[in-house]
Amino acid sequence: MPLLQTCSQTIWQQKTAPDIQGRVFSFRRVIAWSSLPLAYLAAGPLADKVFTPLLLEGGALAGSVGRLLGVGPGRGIGLLYIVLGLVTFAATAVAYAYTPLRDVETLLPDQLPEQAAVK
């Protein structure tokens, strides 16, 4: 994560005019952090009500995924982590396949401090 965040922050700083960076970075943080309460509220019920029953003895995935992760109480949260990891991987692959996003460093001009001062 530190490497990813460093690369992202560097691109945002190079492509955003210095005079509006504070507003842009604040908005980015609001968008990113607004999902945290939803994630906290959803994780427990998802693990307890959806994923755990799948990996209990006799559950729908006990004979397949259960062989790899094991079955019983507490295994649902492990399955939730794996599913979320796969979703993250899929989102990354889709983002990489989108050429304008992949080439943002070359497509957008850098915003230099002296350009902001001239305006």
DSSP file (Angstrom, degrees, kcal/mol; ACC not computed):
  #  RESIDUE AA STRUCTURE BP1 BP2  ACC     N-H-->O    O-->H-N    N-H-->O    O-->H-N    TCO  KAPPA ALPHA  PHI   PSI    X-CA   Y-CA   Z-CA
    1    1 A M     >        0   0    0      0, 0.0     4,-3.0     0, 0.0     5,-0.3   0.000 360.0 360.0 360.0 -41.0    0.0    0.0    0.0
    2    2 A P  H  >  +     0   0    0      0, 0.0     4,-2.2     0, 0.0     5,-0.2   0.910 360.0  47.8 -60.1 -38.7    2.7    2.6    0.7
    3    3 A L  H  > S+     0   0    0      2,-0.2     4,-2.2     1,-0.2     5,-0.2   0.931 113.8  47.1 -65.4 -44.8    4.2    2.1   -2.8
    4    4 A L  H  > S+     0   0    0      1,-0.2     4,-2.4     2,-0.2    -1,-0.2   0.927 114.0  46.9 -61.4 -46.6    0.7    2.4   -4.4
    5    5 A Q  H  X S+     0   0    0     -4,-3.0     4,-2.6     1,-0.2    -1,-0.2   0.862 110.6  52.8 -66.7 -35.7   -0.2    5.5   -2.4
    6    6 A T  H  X S+     0   0    0     -4,-2.2     4,-2.2    -5,-0.3    -1,-0.2   0.928 111.3  45.7 -65.0 -44.9    3.2    7.1   -3.1
    7    7 A C  H  X S+     0   0    0     -4,-2.2     4,-2.1     2,-0.2    -2,-0.2   0.924 114.6  48.3 -63.9 -44.5    2.7    6.6   -6.9
    8    8 A S  H  X S+     0   0    0     -4,-2.4     4,-2.5     1,-0.2    -2,-0.2   0.934 112.2  48.1 -61.7 -47.4   -0.9    7.9   -6.8
    9    9 A Q  H  X S+     0   0    0     -4,-2.6     4,-2.4     1,-0.2    -1,-0.2   0.886 110.1  53.0 -62.9 -39.0    0.0   11.0   -4.7
   10   10 A T  H  X S+     0   0    0     -4,-2.2     4,-2.0     2,-0.2    -1,-0.2   0.923 110.1  47.0 -62.7 -45.0    2.9   11.8   -7.0
   11   11 A I  H  X S+     0   0    0     -4,-2.1     4,-2.2     1,-0.2    -2,-0.2   0.936 112.7  49.4 -62.7 -46.3    0.7   11.7  -10.1
   12   12 A W  H  X S+     0   0    0     -4,-2.5     4,-1.3     1,-0.2    -2,-0.2   0.899 111.7  49.0 -60.8 -40.6   -2.0   13.8   -8.4
   13   13 A Q  H  < S+     0   0    0     -4,-2.4    -1,-0.2     1,-0.2    -2,-0.2   0.868 113.6  46.0 -68.7 -35.2    0.6   16.4   -7.3
   14   14 A Q  H  < S+     0   0    0     -4,-2.0    97,-3.6    -5,-0.2    -1,-0.2   0.842 118.0  41.6 -74.6 -32.7    2.1   16.6  -10.8
   15   15 A K  H  < S+     0   0    0     -4,-2.2     2,-0.5    95,-0.2    -2,-0.2   0.558 101.3  78.0 -95.4  -9.0   -1.2   16.9  -12.7
   16   16 A T  S  < S-     0   0    0     -4,-1.3    95,-0.1    -5,-0.2     5,-0.1  -0.866  87.1-112.0-105.7 133.0   -3.0   19.2  -10.3
   17   17 A A    >>  -     0   0    0     -2,-0.5     3,-1.9     1,-0.1     4,-0.6  -0.358  26.4-125.5 -60.1 136.3   -2.4   23.0  -10.4
   18   18 A P  G >4 S+     0   0    0      0, 0.0     3,-0.7     0, 0.0     4,-0.4   0.805 105.4  62.2 -56.3 -32.5   -0.7   24.0   -7.1
   19   19 A D  G 34 S+     0   0    0      1,-0.2     4,-0.1     2,-0.1    -2,-0.1   0.650 113.8  33.3 -73.4 -12.7   -3.3   26.7   -6.4
   20   20 A I  G <> S+     0   0    0     -3,-1.9     4,-2.4     2,-0.1    -1,-0.2   0.304  85.5 104.1-120.5   8.0   -6.1   24.1   -6.1
   21   21 A Q  H <X S+     0   0    0     -3,-0.7     4,-3.1    -4,-0.6     5,-0.3   0.879  78.0  56.2 -59.5 -39.0   -4.3   21.1   -4.7
   22   22 A G  H  > S+     0   0    0     -4,-0.4     4,-2.0     1,-0.2    -1,-0.2   0.927 111.1  42.9 -59.5 -45.9   -5.7   21.6   -1.2
   23   23 A R  H  > S+     0   0    0      2,-0.2     4,-2.2     1,-0.2    -1,-0.2   0.909 116.2  48.1 -66.7 -42.3   -9.3   21.4   -2.5
   24   24 A V  H  X S+     0   0    0     -4,-2.4     4,-2.4     2,-0.2    -2,-0.2   0.929 113.6  46.1 -65.4 -45.4   -8.6   18.5   -4.8
   25   25 A F  H  X S+     0   0    0     -4,-3.1     4,-2.1    -5,-0.2    -1,-0.2   0.867 111.7  52.1 -68.6 -35.1   -6.8   16.5   -2.2
   26   26 A S  H  X S+     0   0    0     -4,-2.0     4,-2.3    -5,-0.3    -1,-0.2   0.925 110.5  48.2 -63.9 -43.5   -9.5   17.2    0.4
   27   27 A F  H  X S+     0   0    0     -4,-2.2     4,-2.4     2,-0.2    -2,-0.2   0.908 110.0  52.3 -63.7 -42.0  -12.2   16.0   -2.0
   28   28 A R  H  X S+     0   0    0     -4,-2.4     4,-2.6     1,-0.2    -1,-0.2   0.923 110.4  48.4 -58.1 -44.7  -10.2   12.9   -2.8
   29   29 A R  H  X S+     0   0    0     -4,-2.1     4,-2.9     2,-0.2     5,-0.2   0.898 109.4  51.9 -65.5 -40.8   -9.9   12.1    0.9
   30   30 A V  H  X S+     0   0    0     -4,-2.3     4,-1.5     2,-0.2    -1,-0.2   0.931 112.6  45.8 -60.8 -45.5  -13.6   12.6    1.5
   31   31 A I  H  X S+     0   0    0     -4,-2.4     4,-0.5     2,-0.2    -2,-0.2   0.938 116.1  45.3 -62.7 -47.1  -14.5   10.2   -1.4
   32   32 A A  H >< S+     0   0    0     -4,-2.6     3,-0.7     1,-0.2     4,-0.2   0.914 117.9  41.8 -65.3 -43.2  -12.0    7.6   -0.2
   33   33 A W  H >< S+     0   0    0     -4,-2.9     3,-1.1     1,-0.2    -1,-0.2   0.662  97.2  75.9 -82.0 -15.6  -12.9    7.8    3.5
   34   34 A S  H 3X S+     0   0    0     -4,-1.5     4,-0.6     1,-0.3    -1,-0.2   0.749  91.0  57.9 -68.4 -20.3  -16.7    7.9    2.9
   35   35 A S  H <X S+     0   0    0     -3,-0.7     4,-2.3    -4,-0.5    -1,-0.3   0.681  87.2  79.1 -81.0 -16.7  -16.7    4.2    2.1
   36   36 A L  H <> S+     0   0    0     -3,-1.1     4,-2.7    -4,-0.2     5,-0.2   0.920  90.3  49.2 -62.1 -47.5  -15.2    3.2    5.5
   37   37 A P  H  > S+     0   0    0      0, 0.0     4,-2.3     0, 0.0    -1,-0.2   0.911 112.8  49.2 -59.7 -39.1  -18.3    3.5    7.6
   38   38 A L  H  X S+     0   0    0     -4,-0.6     4,-2.1     2,-0.2    -2,-0.2   0.915 111.5  49.2 -63.4 -42.3  -20.2    1.4    5.0
   39   39 A A  H  X S+     0   0    0     -4,-2.3     4,-2.2     2,-0.2    -1,-0.2   0.917 111.7  48.5 -63.5 -43.1  -17.4   -1.2    5.0
   40   40 A Y  H  X S+     0   0    0     -4,-2.7     4,-0.7     1,-0.2    -1,-0.2   0.892 114.1  46.3 -64.1 -39.7  -17.4   -1.3    8.9
   41   41 A L  H  < S+     0   0    0     -4,-2.3    -1,-0.2    -5,-0.2    -2,-0.2   0.829 118.2  41.8 -72.2 -31.4  -21.2   -1.7    9.0
   42   42 A A  H  X S+     0   0    0     -4,-2.1     4,-2.3    -5,-0.2     5,-0.2   0.785  99.8  69.8 -88.2 -28.7  -21.3   -4.4    6.2
   43   43 A A  H  X S+     0   0    0     -4,-2.2     4,-2.5    -5,-0.2     5,-0.2   0.913  98.9  46.3 -62.2 -47.6  -18.3   -6.6    7.2
   44   44 A G  H  X S+     0   0    0     -4,-0.7     4,-2.9     2,-0.2     5,-0.3   0.965 115.9  42.8 -62.1 -55.3  -19.7   -8.1   10.3
   45   45 A P  H  >>S+     0   0    0      0, 0.0     4,-3.0     0, 0.0     5,-0.6   0.891 114.8  51.8 -60.1 -38.0  -23.2   -9.0    9.0
   46   46 A L  I  X>S+     0   0    0     -4,-2.3     5,-2.5     2,-0.2     4,-1.6   0.939 113.4  44.0 -62.3 -45.8  -21.7  -10.3    5.7
   47   47 A A  I  <>S+     0   0    0     -4,-2.5     5,-2.3    -5,-0.2    -1,-0.2   0.933 122.3  37.6 -64.4 -45.2  -19.2  -12.5    7.6
   48   48 A D  I  <5S+     0   0    0     -4,-2.9    -2,-0.2    -5,-0.2    -1,-0.2   0.889 127.8  29.5 -76.2 -40.4  -21.8  -13.8   10.1
   49   49 A K  I  <5S+     0   0    0     -4,-3.0    -3,-0.2    -5,-0.3    -2,-0.2   0.726 132.7  21.3 -97.2 -24.1  -24.9  -14.2    7.9
   50   50 A V  I  X<S+     0   0    0     -4,-1.6     4,-0.8    -5,-0.6    -3,-0.2   0.828 126.6  32.2-110.1 -57.2  -23.5  -14.9    4.4
   51   51 A F  I  ><S+     0   0    0     -5,-2.5     4,-0.9     2,-0.2     3,-0.2   0.877 113.2  55.4 -80.0 -38.4  -20.0  -16.3    4.4
   52   52 A T  H >4<S+     0   0    0     -5,-2.3     3,-1.1    -6,-0.3    20,-0.3   0.936 105.7  51.9 -62.4 -46.6  -19.9  -18.3    7.7
   53   53 A P  H >4 S+     0   0    0      0, 0.0     3,-0.9     0, 0.0     7,-0.2   0.831 104.1  59.4 -59.9 -28.6  -23.0  -20.4    6.8
   54   54 A L  H 3< S+     0   0    0     -4,-0.8     7,-1.8     1,-0.2     8,-0.4   0.815 111.8  39.6 -66.2 -29.0  -21.3  -21.3    3.5
   55   55 A L  T << S+     0   0    0     -3,-1.1    17,-2.7    -4,-0.9    -1,-0.2   0.140  89.7 109.5-112.6  19.1  -18.4  -22.8    5.4
   56   56 A L  S X  S-     0   0    0     -3,-0.9     3,-3.1    15,-0.2     6,-0.2  -0.527  91.2 -72.4 -82.2 161.9  -20.2  -24.5    8.2
   57   57 A E  T 3  S+     0   0    0      1,-0.3    -1,-0.1    -2,-0.2    -2,-0.1  -0.371 128.3  12.8 -54.1 121.3  -20.3  -28.3    8.3
   58   58 A G  T 3  S+     0   0    0      1,-0.2    -1,-0.3    -2,-0.1    -3,-0.1   0.478  98.0 143.5  85.5   3.4  -22.8  -29.2    5.5
   59   59 A G    X   -     0   0    0     -3,-3.1     3,-1.2    -7,-0.1     4,-0.5  -0.209  67.8 -98.6 -72.1 167.5  -22.7  -25.7    4.1
   60   60 A A  T 3  S+     0   0    0      1,-0.3     3,-0.2    -7,-0.2    -6,-0.1   0.799 122.8  31.9 -59.3 -32.3  -22.9  -24.9    0.4
   61   61 A L  T > >S+     0   0    0     -7,-1.8     5,-3.0     1,-0.1     3,-0.6   0.317  88.7 101.3-108.6   7.8  -19.1  -24.5    0.0
   62   62 A A  T < 5S+     0   0    0     -3,-1.2    -2,-0.1    -8,-0.4    -1,-0.1   0.863  85.0  46.6 -61.8 -36.3  -18.0  -26.9    2.7
   63   63 A G  T 3 5S+     0   0    0     -4,-0.5    -1,-0.2    -3,-0.2    -2,-0.1   0.671 126.8  23.9 -81.6 -16.6  -17.1  -29.6    0.1
   64   64 A S  T X>5S+     0   0    0     -3,-0.6     3,-0.9    -4,-0.1     4,-0.6   0.744 136.3  18.5-111.1 -78.4  -15.3  -27.3   -2.3
   65   65 A V  H >>5S+     0   0    0     -4,-0.3     4,-2.7     1,-0.2     3,-0.9   0.828 118.9  67.3 -66.2 -31.1  -13.8  -24.1   -0.8
   66   66 A G  H 3><S+     0   0    0     -5,-3.0     4,-2.1     1,-0.3    -1,-0.2   0.783  91.6  61.1 -61.2 -28.0  -14.1  -25.7    2.7
   67   67 A R  H <4 S+     0   0    0     -3,-0.9    -1,-0.3    -6,-0.3    -2,-0.2   0.837 112.8  37.3 -66.1 -31.8  -11.4  -28.3    1.7
   68   68 A L  H << S+     0   0    0     -3,-0.9    -2,-0.2    -4,-0.6    -1,-0.2   0.901 131.8  25.7 -85.6 -45.5   -9.0  -25.4    1.2
   69   69 A L  H  < S-     0   0    0     -4,-2.7    -3,-0.2     1,-0.2    -2,-0.2   0.667 106.6-121.1 -94.1 -19.1  -10.0  -23.1    4.0
   70   70 A G     <  -     0   0    0     -4,-2.1     2,-0.3    -5,-0.4    -1,-0.2  -0.208  24.4 -97.2  93.9 166.7  -11.5  -25.5    6.5
   71   71 A V        +     0   0    0     -2,-0.1   -15,-0.2    -4,-0.1   -19,-0.0  -0.891  68.1  62.0-123.3 154.5  -15.0  -25.6    7.8
   72   72 A G  S >  S-     0   0    0    -17,-2.7     3,-1.6    -2,-0.3     4,-0.3  -0.663  86.9 -21.2 126.2 179.6  -16.5  -24.3   11.1
   73   73 A P  T 3  S+     0   0    0      0, 0.0    -2,-0.0     0, 0.0   -21,-0.0  -0.286 123.1  25.0 -60.7 142.1  -17.0  -21.1   12.9
   74   74 A G  T 3> S+     0   0    0    -27,-0.1     4,-0.7   -26,-0.0     3,-0.2   0.271  91.6  99.7  89.3 -11.7  -14.6  -18.2   12.0
   75   75 A R  H <>  +     0   0    0     -3,-1.6     4,-1.9     1,-0.2     5,-0.2   0.737  68.8  70.2 -79.0 -21.1  -14.0  -19.5    8.4
   76   76 A G  H  > S+     0   0    0     -4,-0.3     4,-2.4     1,-0.2    -1,-0.2   0.876  94.3  53.4 -63.9 -38.4  -16.5  -17.1    6.9
   77   77 A I  H  > S+     0   0    0     -3,-0.2     4,-2.2     1,-0.2    -1,-0.2   0.867 107.2  52.8 -66.5 -34.4  -14.3  -14.1    7.6
   78   78 A G  H  X S+     0   0    0     -4,-0.7     4,-2.0     2,-0.2    -1,-0.2   0.909 109.8  47.8 -63.7 -41.8  -11.4  -15.8    5.8
   79   79 A L  H  X S+     0   0    0     -4,-1.9     4,-2.8     2,-0.2    -2,-0.2   0.893 109.2  54.3 -65.5 -38.9  -13.6  -16.4    2.8
   80   80 A L  H  X S+     0   0    0     -4,-2.4     4,-2.7     1,-0.2     5,-0.2   0.926 108.0  49.6 -60.4 -44.8  -14.7  -12.7    2.9
   81   81 A Y  H  X S+     0   0    0     -4,-2.2     4,-2.2     2,-0.2    -1,-0.2   0.903 111.9  48.5 -60.5 -41.7  -11.1  -11.6    2.8
   82   82 A I  H  X S+     0   0    0     -4,-2.0     4,-2.2     2,-0.2    -2,-0.2   0.928 111.9  48.4 -65.8 -44.4  -10.4  -13.8   -0.1
   83   83 A V  H  X S+     0   0    0     -4,-2.8     4,-2.4     1,-0.2    -2,-0.2   0.925 112.4  48.6 -62.1 -44.6  -13.5  -12.6   -2.0
   84   84 A L  H  X S+     0   0    0     -4,-2.7     4,-2.3     1,-0.2    -1,-0.2   0.861 109.6  53.1 -65.4 -34.5  -12.6   -9.0   -1.4
   85   85 A G  H  X S+     0   0    0     -4,-2.2     4,-2.3    -5,-0.2    -1,-0.2   0.899 109.9  47.9 -64.0 -40.6   -9.0   -9.6   -2.5
   86   86 A L  H  X S+     0   0    0     -4,-2.2     4,-2.6     2,-0.2    -2,-0.2   0.878 110.6  51.4 -67.5 -37.7  -10.3  -11.1   -5.8
   87   87 A V  H  X S+     0   0    0     -4,-2.4     4,-2.6     2,-0.2    -2,-0.2   0.913 110.4  49.3 -63.5 -42.4  -12.7   -8.1   -6.2
   88   88 A T  H  X S+     0   0    0     -4,-2.3     4,-2.2     2,-0.2    -2,-0.2   0.918 111.3  49.1 -62.5 -43.6   -9.7   -5.8   -5.7
   89   89 A F  H  X S+     0   0    0     -4,-2.3     4,-2.3     2,-0.2    -2,-0.2   0.919 111.9  48.8 -61.7 -43.8   -7.6   -7.7   -8.2
   90   90 A A  H  X S+     0   0    0     -4,-2.6     4,-2.4     2,-0.2    -2,-0.2   0.908 110.6  50.2 -64.0 -42.1  -10.5   -7.6  -10.8
   91   91 A A  H  X S+     0   0    0     -4,-2.6     4,-2.5     1,-0.2    -1,-0.2   0.890 110.6  50.5 -62.9 -38.7  -11.0   -3.9  -10.3
   92   92 A T  H  X S+     0   0    0     -4,-2.2     4,-2.4     2,-0.2    -2,-0.2   0.906 110.2  49.3 -64.9 -42.1   -7.2   -3.4  -10.8
   93   93 A A  H  X S+     0   0    0     -4,-2.3     4,-1.9     2,-0.2    -2,-0.2   0.903 112.1  48.0 -64.7 -41.3   -7.3   -5.4  -14.0
   94   94 A V  H  X S+     0   0    0     -4,-2.4     4,-1.0     2,-0.2    -2,-0.2   0.922 112.3  49.1 -65.2 -43.7  -10.3   -3.4  -15.3
   95   95 A A  H >< S+     0   0    0     -4,-2.5     3,-0.5     1,-0.2     7,-0.3   0.896 111.0  50.2 -62.9 -39.6   -8.6   -0.1  -14.5
   96   96 A Y  H 3< S+     0   0    0     -4,-2.4    -1,-0.2     1,-0.2    -2,-0.2   0.854 106.5  55.3 -67.1 -33.6   -5.4   -1.3  -16.2
   97   97 A A  H 3< S+     0   0    0     -4,-1.9     2,-1.0    -5,-0.2    -1,-0.2   0.711  86.8  89.1 -72.1 -19.3   -7.3   -2.3  -19.3
   98   98 A Y  S XX S-     0   0    0     -4,-1.0     4,-2.1    -3,-0.5     3,-0.8  -0.703  70.3-157.6 -82.6 102.7   -8.8    1.3  -19.5
   99   99 A T  H 3> S+     0   0    0     -2,-1.0     4,-2.5     1,-0.3    -1,-0.2   0.841  84.3  55.1 -55.7 -45.5   -6.1    3.0  -21.6
  100  100 A P  H 34 S+     0   0    0      0, 0.0    -1,-0.3     0, 0.0     7,-0.2   0.879 112.7  44.4 -59.9 -34.5   -6.8    6.6  -20.6
  101  101 A L  H X4 S+     0   0    0     -3,-0.8     3,-1.2     1,-0.2    -2,-0.2   0.908 113.4  49.9 -72.7 -41.5   -6.4    5.7  -17.0
  102  102 A R  H 3< S+     0   0    0     -4,-2.1     3,-0.3    -7,-0.3    -1,-0.2   0.852 117.4  40.9 -64.4 -34.4   -3.3    3.6  -17.6
  103  103 A D  T >X S+     0   0    0     -4,-2.5     4,-2.4    -5,-0.2     3,-1.1   0.104  75.9 120.2-102.1  21.6   -1.7    6.4  -19.7
  104  104 A V  H <>  +     0   0    0     -3,-1.2     4,-1.9     1,-0.3    -1,-0.2   0.817  69.5  60.8 -58.8 -31.9   -2.7    9.4  -17.5
  105  105 A E  H 34 S+     0   0    0     -3,-0.3    -1,-0.3    -4,-0.2    -2,-0.1   0.843 115.1  32.5 -65.9 -32.2    0.9   10.3  -16.9
  106  106 A T  H <4 S+     0   0    0     -3,-1.1    -2,-0.2     1,-0.1    -1,-0.2   0.754 117.6  53.8 -94.7 -26.6    1.5   10.9  -20.6
  107  107 A L  H  < S+     0   0    0     -4,-2.4    -2,-0.2    -7,-0.2    -3,-0.2   0.864 102.8  58.7 -77.7 -36.5   -1.9   12.2  -21.6
  108  108 A L  S  < S-     0   0    0     -4,-1.9     2,-0.1    -5,-0.2    -1,-0.0  -0.773  86.3-122.7 -96.3 137.2   -2.3   15.0  -19.0
  109  109 A P        -     0   0    0      0, 0.0     2,-0.2     0, 0.0    -2,-0.1  -0.444  30.0-105.9 -74.1 151.3    0.3   17.8  -18.9
  110  110 A D        -     0   0    0     -2,-0.1     2,-0.8    -4,-0.1   -95,-0.2  -0.496  25.9-133.1 -71.3 145.1    2.2   18.5  -15.7
  111  111 A Q        -     0   0    0    -97,-3.6   -95,-0.1    -2,-0.2    -1,-0.1  -0.894  24.9-160.2-102.0 107.4    1.1   21.5  -13.7
  112  112 A L    >>  -     0   0    0     -2,-0.8     4,-1.3     1,-0.1     3,-0.9  -0.592  24.9-120.4 -89.8 149.1    4.2   23.4  -12.8
  113  113 A P  H 3> S+     0   0    0      0, 0.0     4,-1.5     0, 0.0     3,-0.2   0.856 112.5  55.9 -56.5 -37.4    4.3   26.0   -9.9
  114  114 A E  H 3> S+     0   0    0      1,-0.2     4,-1.2     2,-0.2    -3,-0.0   0.803 101.7  57.9 -68.3 -26.7    5.3   28.8  -12.3
  115  115 A Q  H <> S+     0   0    0     -3,-0.9     4,-1.0     1,-0.2    -1,-0.2   0.873 106.1  49.3 -68.1 -36.3    2.3   28.2  -14.5
  116  116 A A  H  < S+     0   0    0     -4,-1.3    -2,-0.2    -3,-0.2    -1,-0.2   0.853 108.2  53.4 -70.5 -34.3    0.0   28.8  -11.5
  117  117 A A  H  < S+     0   0    0     -4,-1.5    -1,-0.2     1,-0.2    -2,-0.2   0.804 104.7  55.6 -70.8 -29.6    1.7   32.0  -10.6
  118  118 A V  H  <        0   0    0     -4,-1.2    -1,-0.2     1,-0.2    -2,-0.2   0.825 360.0 360.0 -72.7 -32.9    1.3   33.4  -14.1
  119  119 A K     <        0   0    0     -4,-1.0    -1,-0.2    -3,-0.1    -2,-0.1   0.488 360.0 360.0 -64.8 360.0   -2.5   33.0  -14.2
